[in-house]
């Protein structure tokens, strides 16, 4: 079971989160979850921050190597594949 929380960010932090998420080609909420997980990895506050930065840099490099995806086209293809009688 998962539990939801709400995190309030000021405009600058929210913009930075959206920019970094866009670079990684993921949603801002997904990036926030990744950052929370990375931050919870260490026993002492700040211990996981370098690991988080390294992981994010690796994600950015990997996402830049992938071609852009057409989400609408992917959904249309999936619908056709799931309904062969159409």
ChimeraX attribute file (.defattr): number of C-alpha atoms within 10 A of each C-alpha:
attribute: neighborCount
match mode: 1-to-1
recipient: residues
	/A:1	2
	/A:2	4
	/A:3	4
	/A:4	5
	/A:5	6
	/A:6	5
	/A:7	6
	/A:8	8
	/A:9	10
	/A:10	7
	/A:11	9
	/A:12	9
	/A:13	11
	/A:14	13
	/A:15	13
	/A:16	12
	/A:17	18
	/A:18	19
	/A:19	13
	/A:20	17
	/A:21	19
	/A:22	15
	/A:23	14
	/A:24	20
	/A:25	18
	/A:26	13
	/A:27	13
	/A:28	19
	/A:29	12
	/A:30	11
	/A:31	19
	/A:32	15
	/A:33	11
	/A:34	15
	/A:35	18
	/A:36	12
	/A:37	13
	/A:38	19
	/A:39	19
	/A:40	15
	/A:41	16
	/A:42	13
	/A:43	9
	/A:44	9
	/A:45	10
	/A:46	13
	/A:47	14
	/A:48	18
	/A:49	16
	/A:50	12
	/A:51	15
	/A:52	19
	/A:53	13
	/A:54	12
	/A:55	15
	/A:56	19
	/A:57	13
	/A:58	12
	/A:59	14
	/A:60	17
	/A:61	13
	/A:62	11
	/A:63	16
	/A:64	12
	/A:65	8
	/A:66	9
	/A:67	7
	/A:68	9
	/A:69	9
	/A:70	8
	/A:71	9
	/A:72	9
	/A:73	10
	/A:74	11
	/A:75	11
	/A:76	11
	/A:77	11
	/A:78	11
	/A:79	12
	/A:80	12
	/A:81	11
	/A:82	10
	/A:83	8
	/A:84	7
	/A:85	6
	/A:86	7
